[in-house]
């Protein structure tokens, strides 16, 4: 087997048409930080996956028993519950956790269970000065200590200490709060490496949820997540973005067990289109990239200027207008490209400056359905507070993603994706040979994902 970096270069340079990401970035100014040039990759071979991994109730039960309790799960973002007493509820696979903002600004997470008769203490997010069970009125302080037991005379056998709410392990990164059910995961920063280093200068703690949309998709959670692990489906699924999207130029990187990246350059045409005019790239991009909340104004290229340089310059101006002095040194790649990271098992935070996208997928409730959530994370002005998160718009199954007008044309792109996924699930159930065939390089993130899943299932 070739060394990781050499293997990646072999696939991206020798076998793919068009320039590599490294060659595109080498022409950018200012330069991309060296730490983001890591071409880390691992060869996971070419063996097929079993279709039953997506359809079998027994396989789904193994995931629920052996994987989900042990991983870090993204439960909330800071801007959802910024003030003391604010709380959020995170549910997945029949488990429920409450995260409560404490008086000192910290966060504690508790199992969402009354210790009396087991009722959920909270069914939705909100604000509370105490946690009171609606059934009999058992009450806890927001730090989990017991406050009151009605008819305390009948519970003399219970001490206050024994009735403290059991905590769930919770840790924070870049404005995200993660929980771990069984408490045995490595420290979050270790689990996420190298994300903390890669994201350190992007200031995503200043981001806030400007648009948040959820919808149940009739497909396995892995089917839905994997639809966003490669860029080359754009050839047939998103043909309108090919004039400004280097789909098969994308670089795929893999680190450890839990993190990988698809880095897709924008402002360059897909190699599938051949040479096209730079003005045509601008025309196609304007209003169609989906990274911003508003339609992009048309650009006029200066003599000799590339579309990529012009688009990067416009985004740099927008970043500077928010009051961030680092705008002058922000590279075109970090202001323009799709830095689509994945964190095992079910979150995809995009990197870079300005607006970002973040995905989360949860089984809803079984192996044949998924709750997919999409957030657009806008950058707060440097001299002002971070706004509260927008509330999630929960679409009905017959409502298109494009019915959400706040994110412009992005919803139409998701409608194209989702048009495939229920039929993928139906096809997998009909598989005659129980085989899913994957590309060697462009779908290597999917292979990495399943290799990690197998490690958890084998424990």
matplotlib code that plots the C-alpha trace (Angstrom):
import matplotlib.pyplot as plt

x = [0.0, 1.2, 1.9, -1.3, -0.4, 1.2, -1.9, -4.2, -2.0, -2.0, -5.8, -6.4, -3.6, -3.2, -6.8, -9.1, -9.5, -8.7, -6.4, -6.1, -7.3, -3.6, -3.1, -6.2, -5.2, -1.6, -3.1, -5.1, -4.1, -3.7, -2.4, -4.3, -2.8, -0.4, -2.3, -5.3, -3.2, -3.0, -3.6, -4.1, -5.9, -6.2, -6.9, -9.9, -9.9, -12.6, -14.7, -18.5, -20.7, -23.7, -27.0, -28.4, -26.4, -29.0, -32.1, -31.7, -33.5, -30.9, -28.0, -29.9, -30.3, -26.5, -25.9, -28.3, -26.7, -22.9, -22.3, -24.7, -24.0, -20.3, -19.9, -20.0, -23.4, -23.9, -26.8, -27.1, -25.3, -24.6, -27.0, -29.9, -29.6, -27.4, -28.8, -28.8, -31.9, -32.2, -32.4, -32.6, -33.8, -31.8, -33.6, -32.2, -33.3, -35.5, -32.9, -33.4, -31.0, -31.6, -28.8, -29.2, -27.2, -25.9, -25.6, -21.9, -22.4, -21.4, -23.6, -24.8, -26.5, -28.9, -30.9, -34.4, -36.0, -37.9, -36.4, -39.8, -41.9, -39.8, -41.7, -39.7, -39.0, -39.1, -40.5, -39.2, -36.6, -37.3, -36.4, -36.8, -35.7, -36.2, -36.8, -40.2, -41.9, -45.4, -46.7, -46.3, -44.2, -40.8, -38.5, -34.8, -32.6, -31.0, -27.7, -29.4, -29.6, -33.0, -35.2, -38.5, -40.4, -44.2, -45.4, -41.8, -43.0, -43.7, -40.1, -38.1, -36.1, -34.6, -31.7, -31.2, -27.9, -29.6, -32.1, -29.6, -30.2, -27.7, -25.5, -24.6, -21.1, -21.1, -18.3, -18.1, -16.3, -16.7, -20.1, -21.4, -22.3, -21.8, -23.0, -21.8, -24.2, -22.0, -19.1, -16.4, -15.5, -12.1, -12.0, -14.0, -11.0, -9.1, -12.2, -12.5, -8.9, -7.8, -10.9, -10.0, -6.8, -8.3, -11.2, -9.2, -8.8, -12.3, -13.9, -17.0, -18.0, -19.2, -21.5, -25.2, -28.1, -29.8, -31.8, -32.7, -34.8, -35.6, -37.5, -38.0, -36.6, -37.8, -34.3, -31.8, -29.7, -26.5, -28.1, -29.0, -25.6, -23.6, -25.4, -23.3, -20.0, -19.0, -19.4, -19.5, -23.3, -23.6, -23.1, -26.7, -28.3, -27.2, -26.3, -27.1, -24.1, -21.5, -20.5, -19.1, -18.3, -15.2, -17.0, -14.5, -11.6, -12.6, -10.0, -11.0, -9.0, -9.3, -8.0, -8.2, -11.5, -13.9, -13.1, -12.9, -13.3, -14.5, -13.0, -14.8, -13.5, -16.1, -15.6, -14.1, -16.0, -16.6, -14.0, -17.0, -17.9, -14.4, -13.3, -16.0, -15.8, -15.0, -18.0, -20.2, -18.9, -19.9, -23.4, -24.1, -22.7, -24.7, -27.5, -26.9, -24.2, -26.3, -23.6, -25.4, -28.8, -29.5, -29.2, -25.7, -25.4, -24.0, -20.3, -18.4, -14.9, -11.9, -9.6, -7.7, -9.5, -10.7, -14.2, -12.7, -10.6, -13.6, -15.9, -13.3, -12.7, -16.5, -16.7, -13.6, -15.3, -18.4, -16.3, -14.5, -17.8, -18.7, -15.7, -13.2, -9.6, -8.5, -10.5, -7.5, -5.6, -8.6, -7.8, -10.2, -10.5, -11.7, -14.2, -15.5, -14.9, -17.1, -15.0, -17.5, -16.1, -17.8, -17.6, -18.6, -21.4, -23.9, -22.7, -21.2, -19.9, -18.6, -15.4, -14.4, -15.3, -18.7, -21.8, -21.4, -23.6, -24.1, -25.9, -27.1, -28.8, -30.7, -32.7, -36.3, -37.2, -36.0, -33.8, -36.0, -36.3, -34.1, -34.5, -32.2, -31.5, -29.7, -28.5, -27.1, -24.7, -24.2, -21.3, -22.3, -20.8, -17.6, -18.7, -22.1, -23.7, -24.3, -28.0, -30.1, -30.7, -33.6, -36.2, -36.2, -38.8, -40.0, -41.2, -44.0, -43.1, -44.9, -43.4, -40.3, -37.1, -37.5, -40.6, -38.2, -37.5, -34.9, -32.1, -32.6, -31.8, -30.2, -33.6, -33.9, -30.5, -31.8, -35.0, -32.8, -30.8, -33.9, -35.6, -33.0, -32.9, -36.3, -35.7, -32.2, -33.8, -36.4, -33.7, -31.6, -34.5, -34.8, -31.1, -30.6, -26.9, -26.8, -24.0, -23.3, -20.4, -18.3, -15.7, -12.1, -11.3, -14.3, -16.4, -13.5, -15.2, -18.1, -15.7, -14.0, -17.4, -18.2, -14.8, -15.3, -18.8, -17.5, -15.0, -17.8, -20.0, -17.1, -16.6]
y = [0.0, 3.5, 6.0, 7.9, 11.3, 9.6, 7.5, 10.5, 12.5, 9.5, 9.4, 13.2, 14.1, 11.1, 9.7, 12.8, 15.3, 19.0, 20.6, 19.3, 21.3, 21.9, 23.4, 25.6, 26.8, 27.5, 30.2, 31.8, 35.0, 35.3, 31.8, 29.0, 28.3, 25.4, 23.4, 23.1, 21.6, 18.2, 15.6, 12.8, 9.8, 6.0, 3.3, 1.3, -1.0, -1.7, -4.4, -3.8, -3.1, -5.3, -3.7, -5.2, -2.7, -0.2, -2.3, -5.0, -4.5, -6.7, -4.5, -1.4, -2.9, -3.5, 0.1, 1.1, -1.2, -0.9, 2.3, 5.1, 5.0, 5.3, 8.1, 11.9, 13.2, 16.8, 17.9, 21.7, 24.9, 27.8, 30.2, 27.9, 28.4, 31.4, 32.6, 31.0, 28.8, 28.3, 24.6, 22.3, 18.7, 16.2, 13.0, 10.0, 6.4, 6.5, 8.3, 11.9, 14.4, 17.9, 20.5, 23.4, 26.7, 27.3, 30.5, 30.7, 30.3, 26.6, 23.8, 20.6, 17.7, 15.4, 12.3, 13.7, 11.4, 12.0, 9.8, 9.2, 7.5, 8.0, 10.7, 12.9, 16.2, 18.3, 17.7, 20.8, 23.6, 26.7, 28.6, 27.4, 28.4, 24.8, 21.4, 20.2, 16.9, 17.6, 14.3, 14.6, 17.8, 16.4, 19.3, 19.8, 22.9, 23.7, 22.2, 18.8, 19.0, 18.0, 21.0, 19.5, 16.2, 16.7, 14.7, 14.3, 12.4, 9.4, 9.4, 9.4, 6.5, 8.8, 11.1, 14.3, 12.9, 9.8, 12.0, 14.2, 14.0, 11.7, 13.7, 13.0, 13.8, 17.0, 18.9, 21.9, 22.7, 25.7, 26.6, 23.0, 21.0, 17.2, 14.5, 11.0, 8.5, 6.0, 8.3, 6.2, 8.2, 9.9, 13.7, 15.6, 17.5, 14.2, 12.6, 15.5, 15.9, 17.6, 19.8, 22.0, 22.9, 23.4, 25.5, 27.5, 30.7, 30.7, 32.0, 29.9, 30.6, 33.9, 32.0, 31.6, 29.5, 31.9, 29.2, 25.8, 23.3, 19.6, 17.0, 13.2, 11.4, 7.8, 6.3, 4.8, 7.4, 6.2, 6.5, 10.1, 11.0, 9.4, 11.5, 14.4, 12.5, 12.9, 15.7, 13.8, 13.1, 16.7, 15.5, 14.2, 15.4, 19.1, 19.9, 23.6, 24.0, 22.4, 25.8, 27.0, 23.7, 21.6, 18.5, 15.9, 18.2, 17.5, 16.4, 13.7, 13.6, 11.2, 11.5, 8.8, 7.1, 10.0, 12.8, 13.2, 16.0, 16.6, 19.8, 21.0, 24.2, 26.8, 29.5, 27.0, 24.9, 21.2, 19.3, 17.5, 20.8, 21.4, 25.0, 27.7, 31.5, 33.0, 35.3, 32.2, 30.9, 34.2, 34.2, 30.6, 31.3, 34.5, 33.6, 29.9, 28.8, 28.5, 29.7, 33.0, 33.9, 36.4, 36.3, 37.3, 40.4, 40.0, 40.6, 42.3, 40.8, 43.1, 42.5, 39.3, 38.5, 35.0, 34.2, 32.6, 35.6, 38.0, 35.8, 35.5, 39.3, 39.9, 37.5, 39.1, 42.5, 41.0, 39.5, 42.8, 44.6, 42.5, 44.1, 41.3, 42.5, 39.0, 39.6, 41.0, 37.7, 35.3, 33.1, 32.7, 29.0, 29.7, 32.3, 30.3, 26.6, 23.8, 22.5, 19.7, 17.9, 14.8, 13.8, 10.2, 9.3, 12.0, 15.6, 17.5, 21.0, 23.0, 25.0, 28.4, 32.0, 33.8, 31.7, 28.0, 24.9, 22.2, 18.9, 16.4, 13.1, 10.9, 7.7, 8.7, 6.2, 3.1, 1.8, 3.2, 6.8, 9.7, 13.2, 15.4, 18.9, 21.7, 24.8, 27.9, 29.4, 33.2, 35.2, 37.7, 41.2, 41.4, 44.3, 42.9, 40.0, 36.6, 36.4, 33.6, 30.6, 30.7, 28.0, 24.9, 24.8, 21.2, 20.5, 18.0, 15.1, 16.7, 20.1, 20.8, 22.2, 25.0, 26.2, 27.8, 31.2, 32.3, 30.4, 31.3, 28.6, 26.2, 24.6, 23.6, 21.9, 19.8, 18.9, 17.4, 15.4, 14.2, 13.1, 10.3, 9.0, 7.2, 5.4, 4.4, 2.8, 1.0, -0.2, -1.5, -3.5, -5.1, -5.8, -9.2, -9.6, -7.7, -5.5, -1.8, -0.9, 2.2, 4.2, 3.8, 7.4, 9.7, 7.5, 6.7, 8.8, 6.3, 3.4, 5.2, 5.7, 2.0, 0.9, 3.0, 1.7, -1.8, -1.1, 0.0, -3.0, -5.4, -4.2]
z = [0.0, -0.8, 1.9, 2.7, 1.2, -1.9, -2.4, -2.2, -4.6, -7.0, -7.1, -7.3, -9.7, -12.0, -12.3, -12.0, -14.8, -14.1, -11.5, -8.0, -5.0, -4.1, -7.6, -7.3, -3.8, -5.0, -7.3, -4.5, -2.6, 0.3, 0.7, 2.5, 5.9, 5.8, 8.5, 6.0, 3.3, 5.0, 2.3, 4.9, 3.4, 4.0, 1.5, 2.6, -0.4, -2.9, -1.3, -1.5, 1.5, 2.5, 1.5, 4.7, 6.8, 5.9, 6.1, 8.8, 12.1, 13.7, 12.4, 13.6, 17.0, 17.2, 16.4, 19.1, 21.7, 20.9, 19.0, 20.0, 23.8, 23.3, 20.8, 21.3, 20.0, 19.2, 21.4, 21.0, 20.2, 22.7, 21.1, 21.7, 25.5, 26.3, 29.6, 33.1, 33.4, 29.6, 28.7, 25.7, 25.3, 23.2, 22.2, 20.3, 20.1, 23.2, 25.4, 26.5, 28.0, 29.4, 29.0, 31.5, 31.4, 34.9, 36.9, 36.2, 32.4, 32.4, 31.3, 33.1, 31.3, 33.1, 32.1, 31.4, 33.9, 37.2, 39.9, 41.3, 38.7, 35.6, 33.7, 31.4, 33.3, 30.1, 26.7, 25.0, 25.3, 27.3, 30.5, 34.0, 37.5, 38.6, 37.1, 38.3, 37.3, 36.0, 37.4, 41.2, 41.6, 42.6, 42.0, 41.4, 41.3, 38.0, 39.2, 39.7, 43.5, 45.1, 46.0, 47.1, 47.5, 48.0, 51.0, 52.1, 55.2, 53.0, 51.5, 54.7, 53.2, 50.5, 51.2, 49.3, 47.9, 46.6, 44.8, 42.9, 39.2, 37.4, 35.1, 31.5, 30.4, 28.3, 26.6, 24.3, 21.1, 18.7, 20.1, 19.9, 23.0, 22.8, 25.2, 25.7, 27.3, 28.9, 29.9, 28.4, 25.2, 25.0, 25.7, 23.1, 21.7, 21.2, 19.6, 17.2, 16.2, 14.1, 14.0, 17.0, 15.2, 11.8, 13.1, 15.7, 13.6, 12.0, 15.2, 14.8, 18.4, 16.9, 14.6, 15.3, 13.9, 11.5, 9.7, 11.1, 9.2, 10.0, 8.1, 8.4, 5.4, 4.6, 4.5, 6.8, 8.7, 7.1, 3.6, 4.3, 5.9, 3.1, 0.5, 1.8, 2.0, -1.7, -4.3, -7.6, -7.4, -8.6, -12.2, -12.4, -9.1, -9.2, -12.8, -12.2, -9.9, -12.2, -13.8, -10.5, -8.6, -8.9, -8.0, -9.2, -8.2, -4.6, -2.1, 0.4, 3.7, 6.6, 10.2, 12.9, 13.4, 13.7, 11.3, 7.6, 5.0, 1.5, 0.2, -2.9, -4.7, -5.7, -8.3, -10.8, -13.3, -13.0, -15.1, -16.7, -18.5, -20.0, -20.5, -20.0, -19.8, -16.4, -16.8, -17.2, -13.9, -12.3, -13.9, -12.7, -9.2, -8.5, -6.2, -6.5, -4.2, -1.1, 1.4, 2.2, 3.4, 0.6, -3.2, -4.3, -6.4, -10.0, -10.3, -13.2, -13.7, -14.0, -17.0, -16.4, -13.2, -12.6, -11.3, -8.2, -7.3, -7.8, -5.7, -3.0, -3.0, -2.6, 0.4, 1.9, 1.8, 3.4, 6.2, 6.7, 6.9, 10.0, 11.8, 11.7, 11.1, 10.0, 6.8, 5.0, 5.4, 4.8, 1.8, -1.1, -0.2, 3.4, 2.1, -0.8, -0.8, 0.8, 3.7, 4.5, 7.5, 9.0, 12.7, 13.4, 13.6, 12.6, 12.4, 9.5, 10.4, 7.5, 8.0, 6.8, 7.5, 7.1, 6.8, 7.4, 7.1, 9.7, 9.3, 11.9, 11.2, 13.8, 13.4, 13.5, 14.9, 13.2, 10.4, 7.7, 8.6, 9.6, 11.0, 9.0, 10.3, 8.4, 10.0, 8.3, 10.8, 10.2, 11.5, 14.2, 13.9, 15.9, 18.0, 19.0, 20.9, 19.3, 18.5, 19.8, 17.6, 15.2, 16.1, 14.0, 11.1, 11.1, 7.6, 7.0, 4.7, 1.7, 2.3, 0.0, 1.5, -1.0, 0.8, 3.3, 1.7, 4.3, 2.7, -0.9, -3.5, -1.0, -0.3, -4.0, -3.8, -0.8, -2.7, -5.4, -2.8, -1.0, -4.3, -4.4, -0.8, -0.3, -3.5, -2.4, 0.7, -1.4, -3.7, -0.9, 0.4, -3.1, -3.5, -5.1, -4.3, -1.0, -2.4, -2.4, -4.7, -3.9, -5.7, -4.4, -3.8, -4.2, -1.8, 0.6, 3.3, 3.2, 3.6, 6.5, 8.2, 8.0, 9.1, 12.3, 12.8, 12.6, 15.3, 17.7, 16.8, 17.5, 21.0]

ax = plt.figure().add_subplot(projection="3d")
ax.plot(x, y, z, "-o")
ax.set_aspect("equal")
plt.show()
